[in-house]
């Protein structure tokens, strides 16, 4: 998932020029991907974003679960989007296109989800007895001379 | 003489009014939008009790990120 998160963030920053920094972290707060070079700064950003989300939840605790937060200040905006598995937090400059940033963040979060486990191809059970046996040779075909249809 | 003084006062007054307008707009734009799973949204503008808790945290995050 770490590699996936880094790739998702690389794609995100490539697509959205508005995003300055972004971090992905799991439900325990562990950073799984970040655009920041220093891990300590990524950890700090994840921790602050989790605190922001917790504070926002406290404000309207009675409502249904909080999924997205955008806090716009004069210096810039902070976006946080979360789903069942992970949370993504990003910062932008002021006057960011809110809908577009949320869309890009949700797309990045969706790309982290593990693909649904499909049916595995059936594999043959190999037993010790089966391993020991040598494959049977196909019976040798008798060579019969071909008759030409117009032969007498 | 009086004209020039009046003109200078007018320019200074205009600059102050413009600066105040820009500052007010910038402050007014500060807000926190909360989106819930059921599709509802709550917008907290600057000055409301909820926004007063969220805006300082957001400023702190931005400071962390923008720090060299």
Backbone of each chain as ProteinMPNN parsed JSONL, in Angstrom:
{"seq_chain_A": "XXXXXXXXXXXXXXXXXXXXXXXXXXXXXXXXXXXXXXXXXXXXXXXXXXXXXXXXXXXXXXXXXXXXXXXXXXXXXXXXXXXXXXXXXXXXXXXXXXXXXXXXXXXXXXXXXXXXXXXXXXXXXXXXXXXXXXXXXXXXXXXXXXXXXXXX", "coords_chain_A": {"N_chain_A": [[0.829, -1.221, 0.0], [2.084, 1.161, 0.596], [3.699, 1.805, -1.571], [1.7, 2.113, -3.454], [0.367, 4.323, -2.376], [2.312, 6.32, -2.577], [2.533, 6.463, -5.322], [-0.039, 7.193, -5.994], [-0.115, 9.727, -4.847], [1.862, 10.985, -6.31], [0.677, 10.99, -8.809], [-1.487, 12.568, -8.169], [-0.354, 15.124, -7.545], [0.656, 15.66, -9.979], [-1.581, 15.875, -11.572], [-3.14, 17.845, -10.279], [-2.342, 21.065, -9.976], [-2.822, 22.792, -7.993], [-2.458, 21.729, -5.52], [-0.32, 21.868, -2.819], [0.976, 20.368, -0.813], [0.636, 17.014, 0.327], [-0.642, 14.284, 2.253], [-1.025, 10.865, 3.079], [-2.633, 8.837, 5.373], [-3.268, 6.08, 7.616], [-6.021, 4.614, 9.558], [-4.949, 4.501, 12.07], [-3.26, 6.565, 12.169], [-0.85, 6.283, 10.98], [1.553, 7.198, 8.645], [1.291, 6.611, 5.249], [2.002, 7.543, 2.845], [3.456, 10.413, 1.307], [3.938, 13.762, 0.093], [5.852, 15.277, 1.074], [9.294, 15.724, 1.702], [10.676, 15.181, 4.06], [10.244, 12.744, 6.537], [9.505, 13.354, 9.189], [8.139, 15.753, 8.998], [6.002, 14.959, 7.478], [4.754, 13.217, 9.24], [4.023, 15.046, 11.218], [2.241, 16.635, 9.801], [0.234, 14.763, 9.226], [-0.612, 14.172, 11.818], [-1.601, 16.66, 12.671], [-3.633, 17.007, 10.816], [-5.309, 14.893, 11.489], [-6.065, 15.739, 14.002], [-7.452, 18.047, 13.322], [-9.6, 16.942, 11.956], [-10.762, 15.483, 14.032], [-11.515, 17.547, 15.738], [-13.375, 18.831, 14.115], [-15.29, 16.849, 14.004], [-16.155, 16.84, 16.632], [-17.54, 19.201, 16.747], [-19.936, 18.829, 15.35], [-21.16, 16.416, 16.47], [-23.473, 14.938, 16.606], [-24.352, 14.506, 14.076], [-24.294, 12.524, 10.998], [-21.454, 10.415, 10.046], [-18.445, 12.251, 9.511], [-17.025, 13.093, 6.455], [-15.547, 14.741, 4.753], [-13.515, 17.671, 4.964], [-13.025, 21.127, 4.639], [-10.986, 23.782, 5.253], [-10.729, 27.094, 4.902], [-8.414, 29.632, 4.833], [-6.882, 32.912, 4.983], [-4.295, 32.533, 4.22], [-4.241, 30.152, 2.852], [-5.702, 26.942, 1.99], [-6.898, 24.037, 3.749], [-7.471, 20.703, 3.13], [-9.248, 17.791, 3.938], [-9.945, 14.459, 3.423], [-11.641, 11.465, 3.963], [-11.997, 7.865, 4.069], [-13.149, 4.52, 4.76], [-10.765, 3.18, 5.11], [-8.454, 4.844, 4.814], [-7.063, 8.189, 5.154], [-6.753, 11.288, 3.534], [-4.898, 14.22, 3.445], [-4.509, 17.55, 2.394], [-2.867, 20.552, 1.329], [-3.512, 23.76, -0.04], [-3.029, 26.781, -1.983], [-4.481, 30.066, -1.43], [-7.783, 30.722, -2.69], [-8.441, 28.295, -3.98], [-9.832, 25.869, -6.234], [-12.466, 24.465, -5.012], [-14.228, 22.208, -5.472], [-12.865, 20.818, -7.455], [-10.444, 20.146, -6.219], [-11.338, 18.49, -4.142], [-12.408, 16.444, -5.694], [-10.105, 15.426, -6.944], [-8.69, 14.558, -4.702], [-10.381, 12.588, -3.707], [-10.311, 10.81, -5.801], [-7.654, 10.023, -5.681], [-7.655, 8.751, -3.216], [-9.396, 6.677, -3.735], [-7.943, 5.23, -5.531], [-6.173, 3.943, -3.923], [-7.426, 1.849, -2.766], [-7.59, -1.645, -2.216], [-7.776, -3.958, -4.895], [-10.811, -5.741, -5.647], [-10.92, -9.084, -4.528], [-10.658, -11.465, -6.895], [-11.761, -14.59, -8.423], [-9.518, -17.104, -7.826], [-7.346, -18.75, -10.091], [-7.908, -22.179, -10.666], [-5.895, -24.5, -9.009], [-3.858, -27.37, -9.342], [-3.871, -30.005, -7.077], [-1.027, -31.22, -5.651], [0.191, -34.213, -4.771], [2.316, -36.284, -2.746], [2.437, -38.824, -3.773], [1.59, -38.416, -6.325], [3.629, -36.878, -7.262], [5.698, -38.621, -7.397], [5.093, -40.442, -9.346], [5.766, -41.074, -12.689], [5.132, -39.288, -15.629], [2.809, -40.703, -17.854], [3.719, -42.162, -20.886], [2.597, -41.354, -24.063], [0.97, -43.764, -26.053], [2.877, -45.253, -28.616], [2.389, -44.32, -31.916], [1.267, -46.286, -34.516], [2.91, -46.55, -37.542], [1.382, -46.183, -40.433], [1.365, -46.841, -43.834], [0.487, -44.302, -46.049], [-2.243, -44.337, -48.132], [-2.659, -43.484, -51.415], [-5.445, -41.84, -52.71], [-6.001, -42.258, -55.387], [-4.654, -44.465, -55.96], [-4.034, -47.744, -57.291]], "CA_chain_A": [[0.0, 0.0, 0.0], [2.958, 2.329, 0.645], [4.074, 2.122, -2.944], [0.487, 2.603, -4.08], [0.094, 5.663, -1.856], [3.286, 7.247, -3.177], [2.181, 6.61, -6.736], [-1.293, 7.96, -6.035], [0.217, 11.119, -4.545], [2.612, 11.511, -7.459], [-0.341, 11.262, -9.834], [-2.306, 13.684, -7.678], [0.367, 16.399, -7.705], [0.839, 15.882, -11.421], [-2.884, 16.289, -12.111], [-3.617, 19.077, -9.651], [-1.258, 22.023, -9.69], [-3.219, 23.608, -6.837], [-2.048, 21.073, -4.269], [1.06, 22.174, -2.412], [1.501, 19.216, -0.077], [-0.414, 16.044, 0.653], [-0.197, 13.13, 3.038], [-2.028, 9.814, 3.262], [-2.382, 8.068, 6.598], [-4.319, 5.101, 7.908], [-6.913, 4.936, 10.681], [-4.149, 4.627, 13.296], [-2.425, 7.758, 12.065], [0.445, 5.943, 10.384], [1.705, 7.786, 7.315], [1.577, 5.601, 4.215], [2.525, 8.241, 1.677], [3.521, 11.863, 1.503], [4.694, 14.519, -0.911], [6.91, 15.981, 1.799], [10.547, 14.962, 1.65], [11.089, 14.742, 5.403], [9.217, 11.935, 7.218], [9.033, 14.005, 10.422], [7.15, 16.763, 8.607], [4.817, 14.208, 7.032], [4.109, 12.75, 10.476], [3.419, 16.215, 11.87], [1.079, 17.032, 8.995], [-0.802, 13.741, 9.435], [-1.119, 14.333, 13.183], [-2.402, 17.887, 12.71], [-4.85, 16.779, 10.015], [-6.173, 14.023, 12.294], [-6.613, 16.612, 15.068], [-8.433, 18.924, 12.671], [-10.768, 16.102, 11.688], [-11.376, 15.161, 15.328], [-12.165, 18.786, 16.21], [-14.563, 19.04, 13.265], [-16.281, 15.86, 14.427], [-16.706, 17.262, 17.926], [-18.457, 20.334, 16.54], [-21.244, 18.288, 14.968], [-21.053, 14.998, 16.838], [-24.76, 14.261, 16.453], [-24.63, 14.205, 12.664], [-23.697, 11.303, 10.439], [-19.991, 10.545, 10.024], [-17.805, 13.305, 8.724], [-16.203, 12.486, 5.394], [-14.661, 15.732, 4.141], [-13.41, 18.981, 5.624], [-12.205, 22.142, 3.983], [-10.851, 24.991, 6.06], [-10.113, 28.126, 4.059], [-7.891, 30.806, 5.541], [-6.297, 33.903, 4.073], [-2.979, 32.024, 3.765], [-4.443, 28.978, 2.018], [-6.764, 26.035, 2.448], [-6.555, 22.675, 4.162], [-8.515, 19.75, 2.745], [-9.099, 16.443, 4.5], [-10.964, 13.522, 2.932], [-11.366, 10.139, 4.512], [-12.933, 6.761, 3.877], [-13.045, 3.511, 5.826], [-9.398, 2.677, 5.262], [-7.376, 5.845, 4.866], [-7.394, 9.612, 5.134], [-5.799, 12.09, 2.773], [-4.931, 15.641, 3.8], [-3.738, 18.327, 1.423], [-2.925, 22.005, 1.472], [-3.465, 24.521, -1.297], [-2.965, 28.218, -1.786], [-5.822, 30.651, -1.309], [-8.599, 30.699, -3.914], [-8.393, 26.985, -4.648], [-11.12, 25.403, -6.765], [-12.803, 23.478, -3.971], [-14.783, 20.979, -6.04], [-11.814, 20.119, -8.207], [-9.478, 19.586, -5.257], [-12.007, 17.352, -3.494], [-12.517, 15.371, -6.684], [-8.77, 14.833, -7.111], [-8.329, 13.854, -3.465], [-11.188, 11.368, -3.623], [-9.777, 9.885, -6.813], [-6.392, 9.484, -5.144], [-8.008, 7.837, -2.123], [-10.023, 5.507, -4.353], [-6.901, 4.434, -6.198], [-5.434, 3.19, -2.901], [-8.194, 0.699, -2.306], [-7.184, -2.9, -2.845], [-8.729, -4.46, -5.885], [-11.603, -6.855, -5.103], [-10.29, -10.376, -4.795], [-11.394, -12.266, -7.871], [-11.572, -16.037, -8.23], [-8.174, -17.548, -8.185], [-7.388, -19.883, -11.014], [-7.816, -23.476, -9.977], [-4.565, -25.111, -9.052], [-3.896, -28.811, -9.102], [-3.266, -30.446, -5.827], [0.047, -32.167, -5.914], [0.467, -35.085, -3.621], [3.613, -36.948, -2.82], [2.292, -39.976, -4.67], [1.488, -37.907, -7.686], [4.93, -36.363, -7.663], [6.609, -39.743, -7.65], [4.761, -41.122, -10.592], [6.273, -40.445, -13.909], [4.023, -39.146, -16.578], [2.709, -41.819, -18.805], [4.004, -41.802, -22.267], [1.511, -41.662, -24.992], [1.34, -44.955, -26.848], [3.466, -44.934, -29.916], [1.448, -44.524, -33.013], [1.771, -47.155, -35.591], [2.999, -45.852, -38.81], [0.744, -46.914, -41.537], [1.611, -46.117, -45.088], [-0.69, -43.628, -46.604], [-2.636, -44.772, -49.481], [-3.177, -42.418, -52.252], [-6.835, -42.155, -53.099], [-6.107, -42.698, -56.778], [-3.759, -45.605, -56.152], [-4.793, -48.92, -57.736]], "C_chain_A": [[0.856, 1.26, 0.0], [3.345, 2.772, -0.76], [2.879, 2.708, -3.672], [0.199, 4.037, -3.664], [1.047, 6.681, -2.475], [2.946, 7.511, -4.633], [0.92, 7.457, -6.88], [-1.024, 9.443, -5.775], [1.008, 11.762, -5.676], [1.651, 11.869, -8.591], [-1.171, 12.489, -9.456], [-1.616, 15.034, -7.914], [0.624, 16.712, -9.172], [-0.456, 16.433, -12.033], [-3.264, 17.669, -11.589], [-2.455, 19.992, -9.269], [-1.571, 22.865, -8.455], [-2.702, 23.032, -5.517], [-0.575, 21.316, -3.987], [1.71, 20.979, -1.733], [0.34, 18.291, 0.255], [0.19, 14.874, 1.421], [-1.356, 12.148, 3.156], [-1.667, 9.056, 4.52], [-3.565, 7.156, 6.886], [-5.113, 5.499, 9.155], [-6.159, 5.075, 12.012], [-3.224, 5.842, 13.263], [-1.063, 7.503, 11.44], [0.501, 6.466, 8.947], [2.052, 6.679, 6.322], [2.085, 6.238, 2.923], [2.495, 9.738, 1.892], [4.285, 12.515, 0.356], [5.843, 15.277, -0.252], [8.162, 15.098, 1.867], [10.92, 14.383, 3.025], [9.962, 13.952, 6.086], [8.656, 12.602, 8.476], [7.958, 15.05, 10.108], [5.85, 16.094, 8.146], [4.028, 13.707, 8.242], [3.362, 13.891, 11.17], [2.167, 16.666, 11.132], [-0.081, 16.053, 9.202], [-1.45, 13.911, 10.814], [-2.037, 15.558, 13.27], [-3.706, 17.712, 11.943], [-5.833, 15.903, 10.779], [-6.827, 14.826, 13.421], [-7.705, 17.522, 14.517], [-9.736, 18.168, 12.43], [-11.519, 15.785, 12.988], [-12.122, 16.379, 15.886], [-13.449, 19.045, 15.427], [-15.673, 18.074, 13.651], [-16.95, 16.251, 15.732], [-17.747, 18.363, 17.762], [-19.867, 19.842, 16.212], [-21.254, 16.782, 15.225], [-22.347, 14.231, 16.563], [-25.031, 13.841, 15.014], [-23.986, 12.894, 12.231], [-22.188, 11.495, 10.264], [-19.481, 11.612, 9.056], [-16.902, 12.658, 7.676], [-15.198, 13.457, 4.799], [-14.658, 17.025, 4.954], [-12.58, 19.893, 4.738], [-12.163, 23.363, 4.883], [-10.071, 26.007, 5.226], [-9.673, 29.301, 4.918], [-7.324, 31.774, 4.507], [-4.98, 33.398, 3.483], [-3.116, 30.837, 2.806], [-5.543, 28.104, 2.585], [-6.201, 24.672, 2.828], [-7.751, 21.788, 3.827], [-8.218, 18.411, 3.41], [-10.267, 15.594, 3.988], [-10.636, 12.152, 3.512], [-12.419, 9.12, 4.076], [-12.665, 5.718, 4.966], [-11.586, 3.142, 6.123], [-8.338, 3.749, 5.504], [-7.933, 7.262, 4.832], [-6.33, 10.329, 4.325], [-5.988, 13.556, 3.162], [-4.047, 16.391, 2.816], [-3.87, 19.812, 1.72], [-2.837, 22.64, 0.091], [-3.249, 25.989, -0.962], [-4.374, 28.773, -1.611], [-6.493, 30.637, -2.684], [-8.482, 29.379, -4.681], [-9.793, 26.628, -5.153], [-11.557, 24.198, -5.934], [-13.268, 22.146, -4.554], [-13.735, 20.135, -6.741], [-10.815, 19.449, -7.268], [-10.095, 18.374, -4.561], [-12.099, 16.16, -4.442], [-11.179, 14.651, -6.837], [-8.356, 14.038, -5.877], [-9.107, 12.543, -3.337], [-10.705, 10.331, -4.634], [-8.497, 9.225, -6.319], [-6.672, 8.45, -4.057], [-8.596, 6.537, -2.681], [-8.971, 4.603, -4.995], [-6.071, 3.617, -5.207], [-6.126, 1.903, -2.505], [-7.724, -0.564, -2.992], [-8.25, -3.39, -3.811], [-9.506, -5.628, -5.301], [-10.997, -8.19, -5.519], [-11.154, -11.203, -5.737], [-11.157, -13.743, -7.602], [-10.176, -16.416, -8.689], [-8.265, -18.696, -9.18], [-7.146, -21.189, -10.272], [-6.414, -24.06, -10.125], [-4.684, -26.581, -8.72], [-3.235, -29.122, -7.782], [-2.196, -31.466, -6.155], [0.32, -32.956, -4.648], [1.819, -35.751, -3.829], [3.558, -38.11, -3.802], [2.27, -39.52, -6.126], [2.828, -37.415, -8.2], [5.861, -37.485, -8.092], [6.352, -40.385, -9.005], [5.282, -40.344, -11.783], [5.13, -40.334, -14.899], [4.052, -40.27, -17.609], [3.024, -41.316, -20.213], [2.813, -42.163, -23.134], [1.924, -42.882, -25.83], [1.833, -44.559, -28.237], [2.485, -45.26, -31.033], [2.087, -45.415, -34.08], [1.807, -46.358, -36.879], [2.38, -46.694, -39.908], [0.995, -46.129, -42.824], [0.325, -45.51, -45.639], [-0.993, -44.146, -47.986], [-3.13, -43.564, -50.247], [-4.571, -42.784, -52.731], [-6.915, -42.695, -54.535], [-5.2, -43.905, -57.067], [-4.562, -46.856, -56.51], [-4.909, -49.971, -56.638]], "O_chain_A": [[0.442, 2.3, -0.514], [3.318, 3.959, -1.087], [3.012, 3.677, -4.419], [-0.169, 4.869, -4.493], [0.632, 7.777, -2.853], [3.057, 8.637, -5.117], [0.82, 8.315, -7.758], [-1.631, 10.31, -6.405], [0.839, 12.947, -5.965], [1.79, 12.904, -9.243], [-1.506, 13.323, -10.297], [-2.231, 15.971, -8.424], [0.787, 17.869, -9.557], [-0.434, 17.323, -12.884], [-3.658, 18.549, -12.355], [-1.693, 19.703, -8.346], [-0.702, 23.564, -7.932], [-2.531, 23.751, -4.532], [0.294, 21.012, -4.804], [2.848, 20.621, -2.036], [-0.793, 18.735, 0.439], [1.36, 14.529, 1.258], [-2.512, 12.543, 3.31], [-0.511, 8.675, 4.709], [-4.694, 7.412, 6.469], [-4.906, 6.569, 9.727], [-6.66, 5.684, 12.958], [-2.496, 6.106, 14.221], [-0.223, 8.4, 11.377], [-0.393, 6.205, 8.142], [2.989, 5.91, 6.534], [2.542, 5.541, 2.017], [1.617, 10.264, 2.575], [5.155, 11.904, -0.264], [6.698, 15.844, -0.932], [8.079, 13.886, 2.065], [11.41, 13.259, 3.134], [8.842, 14.45, 6.196], [7.478, 12.439, 8.797], [6.993, 15.209, 10.856], [4.753, 16.596, 8.392], [2.798, 13.764, 8.265], [2.236, 13.729, 11.64], [1.165, 17.032, 11.746], [-1.234, 16.465, 9.336], [-2.669, 13.809, 10.959], [-3.112, 15.499, 13.868], [-4.754, 18.204, 12.361], [-7.042, 16.13, 10.731], [-7.995, 14.617, 13.749], [-8.737, 17.739, 15.151], [-10.827, 18.686, 12.669], [-12.749, 15.815, 13.032], [-13.217, 16.252, 16.434], [-14.474, 19.426, 15.994], [-16.852, 18.429, 13.629], [-18.145, 16.03, 15.925], [-18.706, 18.45, 18.528], [-20.857, 20.363, 16.724], [-21.346, 15.983, 14.293], [-22.322, 13.025, 16.316], [-25.832, 12.942, 14.758], [-23.249, 12.254, 12.98], [-21.699, 12.623, 10.329], [-20.012, 11.824, 7.966], [-16.107, 11.773, 7.994], [-14.113, 13.049, 4.383], [-15.665, 17.411, 5.548], [-11.569, 19.485, 4.166], [-13.206, 23.915, 5.233], [-8.904, 25.796, 4.893], [-10.476, 29.889, 5.642], [-7.294, 31.481, 3.312], [-4.597, 33.788, 2.38], [-2.199, 30.556, 2.034], [-6.228, 28.478, 3.537], [-5.181, 24.224, 2.305], [-8.888, 22.087, 4.193], [-7.073, 17.96, 3.436], [-11.43, 15.978, 4.113], [-9.476, 11.742, 3.54], [-13.558, 9.463, 3.761], [-12.024, 6.016, 5.973], [-11.235, 2.83, 7.261], [-7.431, 3.561, 6.314], [-9.103, 7.492, 4.526], [-5.145, 10.013, 4.424], [-7.11, 14.059, 3.2], [-2.969, 15.922, 2.45], [-4.864, 20.262, 2.29], [-2.18, 22.126, -0.814], [-3.284, 26.383, 0.203], [-5.349, 28.021, -1.643], [-5.82, 30.549, -3.711], [-8.432, 29.377, -5.911], [-10.8, 27.034, -4.573], [-11.085, 23.077, -6.126], [-12.766, 21.087, -4.178], [-13.721, 18.908, -6.634], [-10.395, 18.316, -7.503], [-9.438, 17.344, -4.411], [-11.894, 15.015, -4.04], [-11.124, 13.422, -6.857], [-7.746, 12.975, -5.991], [-8.563, 11.523, -2.913], [-10.693, 9.132, -4.356], [-8.283, 8.028, -6.511], [-6.015, 7.412, -3.986], [-8.33, 5.449, -2.171], [-9.099, 3.379, -4.999], [-5.349, 2.704, -5.606], [-5.502, 0.983, -1.977], [-7.484, -0.572, -4.199], [-9.45, -3.255, -3.573], [-8.949, -6.426, -4.547], [-10.619, -8.403, -6.672], [-12.268, -11.59, -5.385], [-10.441, -14.107, -6.668], [-9.738, -16.083, -9.79], [-9.176, -19.52, -9.101], [-6.3, -21.282, -9.383], [-5.842, -24.101, -11.214], [-5.519, -26.981, -7.909], [-2.19, -28.576, -7.43], [-2.443, -32.45, -6.852], [0.639, -32.399, -3.598], [2.374, -35.772, -4.927], [4.499, -38.352, -4.558], [2.844, -40.148, -7.015], [3.136, -37.512, -9.388], [6.682, -37.34, -8.998], [7.273, -40.809, -9.704], [5.227, -39.115, -11.837], [4.268, -41.209, -14.973], [5.082, -40.699, -18.127], [2.646, -40.222, -20.631], [2.135, -43.168, -22.922], [3.074, -43.005, -26.252], [1.292, -43.68, -28.909], [1.858, -46.319, -31.071], [3.252, -45.285, -34.456], [0.888, -45.62, -37.235], [2.847, -47.786, -40.231], [0.847, -44.907, -42.868], [-0.739, -46.128, -45.675], [-0.131, -44.349, -48.841], [-3.914, -42.752, -49.757], [-4.825, -43.926, -53.114], [-7.795, -43.494, -54.853], [-5.002, -44.309, -58.213], [-5.695, -46.994, -56.049], [-5.517, -51.021, -56.849]]}, "seq_chain_B": "XXXXXXXXXXXXXXXXXXXXXXXXXXXXXXXXXXXXXXXXXXXXXXXXXXXXXXXXXXXXXXXXXXXX", "coords_chain_B": {"N_chain_B": [[-3.018, 75.522, -3.108], [-4.75, 74.558, -1.1], [-6.192, 72.859, -2.712], [-4.342, 70.905, -3.463], [-3.762, 69.749, -1.002], [-6.254, 68.719, -0.379], [-6.471, 66.883, -2.454], [-4.379, 65.104, -1.857], [-5.265, 64.169, 0.622], [-7.58, 62.927, -0.22], [-6.537, 60.88, -1.858], [-5.074, 59.395, 0.04], [-7.142, 58.666, 1.752], [-8.658, 57.11, 0.015], [-6.86, 55.015, -0.478], [-6.687, 53.9, 2.093], [-9.325, 53.103, 2.464], [-9.551, 51.223, 0.418], [-7.634, 49.339, 1.227], [-8.8, 48.511, 3.62], [-11.115, 47.368, 2.636], [-10.113, 45.242, 1.088], [-8.883, 43.766, 3.089], [-11.059, 43.123, 4.68], [-12.496, 41.539, 2.941], [-10.765, 39.41, 2.663], [-10.709, 38.392, 5.248], [-13.349, 37.724, 5.563], [-13.562, 35.629, 3.845], [-12.524, 33.517, 5.159], [-13.271, 30.377, 6.334], [-14.9, 27.305, 7.402], [-15.785, 24.298, 6.005], [-17.811, 21.565, 6.47], [-18.366, 18.291, 5.486], [-20.712, 15.721, 5.379], [-21.413, 12.155, 5.677], [-24.01, 11.582, 4.883], [-24.496, 13.352, 2.907], [-25.016, 15.924, 3.631], [-24.002, 19.306, 4.419], [-22.075, 21.573, 6.327], [-21.421, 24.88, 6.837], [-19.106, 26.903, 8.352], [-18.608, 30.092, 9.232], [-16.075, 32.626, 9.613], [-15.672, 33.611, 12.931], [-17.725, 32.247, 14.076], [-18.384, 29.809, 16.691], [-17.454, 27.189, 16.108], [-15.792, 27.522, 13.871], [-13.818, 29.076, 14.962], [-12.333, 27.263, 16.348], [-11.379, 25.583, 14.409], [-10.044, 27.115, 12.455], [-7.537, 28.153, 13.588], [-6.108, 25.741, 13.775], [-5.937, 24.96, 11.122], [-4.38, 27.056, 10.128], [-2.046, 26.544, 11.467], [-1.306, 24.116, 10.296], [-0.852, 24.958, 7.668], [1.297, 26.637, 8.115], [3.197, 24.813, 8.95], [3.582, 23.343, 6.608], [4.393, 25.263, 4.768], [6.712, 26.157, 5.821], [10.242, 26.671, 5.452]], "CA_chain_B": [[-2.519, 74.85, -1.909], [-5.865, 73.793, -0.508], [-6.564, 71.8, -3.657], [-3.359, 69.805, -3.388], [-3.985, 69.069, 0.293], [-7.495, 67.937, -0.521], [-6.18, 65.758, -3.358], [-3.562, 64.133, -1.1], [-6.16, 63.541, 1.609], [-8.482, 62.043, -0.976], [-5.779, 59.673, -2.265], [-4.781, 58.611, 1.257], [-8.427, 58.094, 2.193], [-9.008, 56.045, -0.934], [-5.962, 53.874, -0.213], [-7.096, 53.278, 3.357], [-10.61, 52.431, 2.244], [-9.253, 50.038, -0.412], [-6.943, 48.346, 2.076], [-9.787, 47.975, 4.563], [-12.033, 46.526, 1.861], [-9.394, 44.0, 0.741], [-8.685, 43.015, 4.333], [-12.359, 42.605, 5.101], [-12.832, 40.436, 2.037], [-9.893, 38.266, 2.989], [-11.157, 37.845, 6.537], [-14.669, 37.161, 5.352], [-13.42, 34.395, 3.094], [-12.088, 32.436, 6.045], [-14.424, 29.558, 6.723], [-14.681, 25.856, 7.468], [-16.917, 23.548, 5.455], [-17.802, 20.164, 6.901], [-19.217, 17.46, 4.627], [-21.059, 14.492, 6.091], [-21.651, 10.957, 4.851], [-25.378, 11.584, 4.341], [-24.568, 14.344, 1.833], [-25.244, 17.268, 4.155], [-22.807, 20.136, 4.559], [-22.186, 22.648, 7.311], [-20.42, 25.914, 6.588], [-18.874, 27.74, 9.538], [-17.872, 31.294, 8.818], [-15.157, 33.183, 10.605], [-16.374, 34.252, 14.047], [-18.603, 31.266, 14.731], [-17.609, 29.035, 17.676], [-16.782, 26.051, 15.481], [-14.703, 28.004, 13.003], [-12.75, 29.591, 15.833], [-11.496, 26.117, 16.762], [-10.768, 24.937, 13.24], [-9.154, 28.022, 11.7], [-6.148, 28.159, 14.084], [-5.463, 24.463, 13.437], [-5.618, 25.011, 9.686], [-3.247, 27.995, 9.974], [-0.858, 25.828, 11.963], [-0.945, 23.146, 9.248], [-0.276, 25.706, 6.535], [2.615, 27.128, 8.548], [4.08, 23.629, 8.94], [3.872, 22.956, 5.226], [5.079, 26.336, 4.043], [8.003, 26.463, 6.456], [11.342, 26.198, 4.598]], "C_chain_B": [[-3.596, 73.954, -1.281], [-6.258, 72.611, -1.383], [-5.63, 70.604, -3.529], [-3.511, 69.029, -2.074], [-5.221, 68.183, 0.219], [-7.269, 66.706, -1.388], [-5.393, 64.67, -2.624], [-4.427, 63.4, -0.08], [-7.112, 62.553, 0.947], [-7.788, 60.744, -1.367], [-5.519, 58.77, -1.067], [-6.056, 57.919, 1.76], [-8.846, 56.936, 1.313], [-8.168, 54.796, -0.71], [-6.375, 53.125, 1.05], [-8.396, 52.49, 3.195], [-10.41, 51.147, 1.434], [-8.608, 48.938, 0.401], [-7.92, 47.689, 3.041], [-10.745, 47.005, 3.857], [-11.392, 45.169, 1.546], [-9.239, 43.128, 1.984], [-9.995, 42.364, 4.804], [-12.782, 41.417, 4.242], [-12.05, 39.183, 2.384], [-10.351, 37.588, 4.277], [-12.496, 37.132, 6.364], [-14.591, 35.8, 4.666], [-13.011, 33.222, 3.989], [-13.316, 31.676, 6.557], [-14.018, 28.099, 6.836], [-15.946, 25.172, 6.977], [-16.782, 22.093, 5.847], [-18.821, 19.386, 6.053], [-19.451, 16.118, 5.316], [-21.436, 13.368, 5.126], [-23.041, 10.951, 4.218], [-25.567, 12.638, 3.243], [-24.795, 15.757, 2.321], [-23.927, 18.001, 4.354], [-23.078, 21.261, 5.556], [-21.063, 23.645, 7.051], [-20.311, 26.824, 7.811], [-18.03, 28.938, 9.114], [-17.016, 31.806, 9.973], [-15.938, 33.937, 11.687], [-17.311, 33.301, 14.755], [-17.767, 30.378, 15.649], [-16.853, 27.855, 17.058], [-15.585, 26.467, 14.648], [-13.526, 28.514, 13.824], [-11.825, 28.481, 16.327], [-10.749, 25.523, 15.579], [-9.755, 25.835, 12.514], [-7.725, 28.071, 12.266], [-5.393, 26.871, 13.751], [-5.053, 24.437, 11.964], [-4.431, 25.944, 9.427], [-1.948, 27.324, 10.406], [-0.369, 24.814, 10.916], [-0.271, 23.854, 8.082], [1.122, 26.224, 6.871], [3.648, 25.984, 8.521], [4.544, 23.3, 7.523], [4.72, 24.011, 4.515], [6.432, 26.709, 4.651], [9.148, 25.909, 5.604], [12.103, 25.024, 5.206]], "O_chain_B": [[-3.374, 72.781, -0.981], [-6.603, 71.533, -0.9], [-6.064, 69.453, -3.491], [-3.401, 67.803, -2.05], [-5.223, 67.048, 0.695], [-7.796, 65.629, -1.11], [-5.69, 63.481, -2.744], [-4.342, 62.181, 0.067], [-7.406, 61.487, 1.488], [-8.35, 59.656, -1.234], [-5.71, 57.555, -1.131], [-6.04, 56.747, 2.138], [-9.327, 55.911, 1.796], [-8.673, 53.674, -0.743], [-6.411, 51.895, 1.081], [-8.547, 51.381, 3.707], [-11.019, 50.117, 1.725], [-8.969, 47.766, 0.293], [-7.883, 46.478, 3.257], [-11.128, 45.972, 4.405], [-12.004, 44.113, 1.704], [-9.438, 41.914, 1.938], [-10.019, 41.22, 5.257], [-13.34, 40.435, 4.732], [-12.576, 38.07, 2.399], [-10.373, 36.361, 4.373], [-12.735, 36.075, 6.949], [-15.439, 34.933, 4.877], [-13.147, 32.063, 3.598], [-14.247, 32.248, 7.122], [-12.928, 27.71, 6.417], [-17.042, 25.436, 7.472], [-15.758, 21.462, 5.585], [-19.98, 19.782, 5.93], [-18.512, 15.467, 5.774], [-21.731, 13.589, 3.952], [-23.233, 10.382, 3.143], [-26.667, 12.796, 2.713], [-24.773, 16.698, 1.528], [-22.867, 17.382, 4.445], [-24.175, 21.817, 5.609], [-19.888, 23.279, 7.048], [-21.291, 27.431, 8.244], [-16.883, 28.793, 8.692], [-17.219, 31.458, 11.136], [-16.765, 34.796, 11.381], [-17.658, 33.521, 15.915], [-16.57, 30.207, 15.417], [-15.725, 27.566, 17.457], [-14.517, 25.858, 14.706], [-12.372, 28.389, 13.414], [-10.674, 28.734, 16.681], [-9.633, 25.023, 15.72], [-8.733, 25.356, 12.023], [-6.774, 28.033, 11.485], [-4.193, 26.899, 13.478], [-3.976, 23.959, 11.609], [-3.575, 25.644, 8.594], [-0.897, 27.512, 9.794], [0.833, 24.678, 10.686], [0.756, 23.401, 7.576], [2.012, 26.245, 6.02], [4.8, 26.169, 8.127], [5.717, 23.022, 7.275], [5.641, 23.688, 3.764], [7.197, 27.477, 4.068], [9.045, 24.797, 5.087], [13.051, 24.523, 4.601]]}, "name": "protein", "num_of_chains": 2, "seq": "XXXXXXXXXXXXXXXXXXXXXXXXXXXXXXXXXXXXXXXXXXXXXXXXXXXXXXXXXXXXXXXXXXXXXXXXXXXXXXXXXXXXXXXXXXXXXXXXXXXXXXXXXXXXXXXXXXXXXXXXXXXXXXXXXXXXXXXXXXXXXXXXXXXXXXXXXXXXXXXXXXXXXXXXXXXXXXXXXXXXXXXXXXXXXXXXXXXXXXXXXXXXXXXXXXXXXXXXXXXX"}
